[in-house]
Amino acid sequence: MATHPTQYARPEALVETDWLEKHLKDDGMRIVESNEDVLLYDTGHIPGAVHIDWRADLQDPVIRDYISPEKFAELCSRNGITPDTTCVFYGDKANWWACYALWAFRLFGHEKVKILNGGRDKWKAEQRSMTREVPKYPRTNYPVPTKRFDKEIRAFFDEALAQSKAGKPLIDVRSPGEYKGEITHMPEYPQEGVLRGGHVPGAKSMPWKTATNDDATFKPASELAKIYFEQCGVKPDIDTVVYCRIGERSSHTWFVLTYLLGLDNVRNYDGSWTEWGNKVGAPIEKGA
Amino acid sequence: MSKGCGKLDEAGTAETRSDETYPAKLNKIINLFESLPEDERRETLVSYADNAKKQEPREGENFNLVDVRKDEECMDTVGVYLHVDENGRAHIRMTLGPEVQTLTRAMTAVLCKGLEGCTPQEILDLPSDFVTRIVGAELVRIRSQTIYYVLTRIKSICKVYLDRQRMARVA
């Protein structure tokens, strides 16, 4: 049996709540809140945190894609972020959207990124300070990224299909009911316009939540290794594709595999089930 | 209210709704939100969300119908309490579980205040297009369709009330 790591591959990618509380005013750092609840930041946030909205700020308003490099540079500039700024992301829903925002920042090549372990819920549960004061930072001049790292960390439909046909690791991080095709939306969420239920042929079901403890923190490295290496068949030398329904839950798993387990060949298929389940002729498997 | 509700003109497009389409109290709230710039609209929504707890049933109040449930469309349990007074006017109270999102909380306060004193039939006839006028296009997105959820639940309890009234009359 394989020996599993006892430490995260890149422990510097996580910060704990008590550490952050002591470093709120550090130079060269920007705390970024990103939530599913669109008004949650306005109800109170970590002092000094800026708000980045997953749709309004990160997605193109017309076509289904991310913002242009120019708009990313503008987003960073107006939030006082430079390429040297360490961005600490946190948010609701056990950091789904924080991981999504982090992944989008990586897409544009921003390297200094971290996640607040446990996210907003843990910070609040520990009764740490919150404010409604929106911070203002001096505008920066973030250079327009010369490339987007789609090839490295993002999978499109054809690539997910090729992954399926090749029998390479594909992880479906949705709920078991979505994976089996019994439902076409997350429990407790509205239908998001998917016509067919099921999963990509060959995909292994491993709901995103398997990687977290009850307080939304990440499980230890040894447990994560058992989950993904033993149960999902992920291997460091073979590339892996993760997906969910619109790419946010799979960003969480992408973060786990990339930063906590140290794999450098994991791609997030952000088209996910809302693309696959609507695509004419896309192969679908149902059941467990 | 209900003058010119949702009729189509000859070209098949919806008529612009007049202020009389909505109850006066709700109309005032709609006009307030429409007059606000985006940042103040967000602040006002948060203020309404902060006040959602004030819409809970108060001690000694009695209700004709109570509907407390957890639906798949909402993150947590939502309770709707309907009292119809001797003049046939509806008074609505609501309870919200801790996981209910901020916009849903805001809409709870907006609707409890805005529909206060309407008849159940007026509530049932209310078009839902005012919701986006309050929330604003920027906050309406695929995962925010639950902004309509509270209105749907309030209409649902009014429908049950009216159905029972009709049944009682037939019997």
Interface residues (C-beta under 8 A of the other chain):
Chain A: E36 D37 V38 L39 L40 D42 T43 R55 A56 H185 P187 E188 Y189 P190 E192 G193 I246
Chain B: R42 E43 L45 V46 A49 D50 E72 E73 C74 M75 Q101 T102 L103 A106 E138 L139 R141 I142 R143 S144 Q145 T146
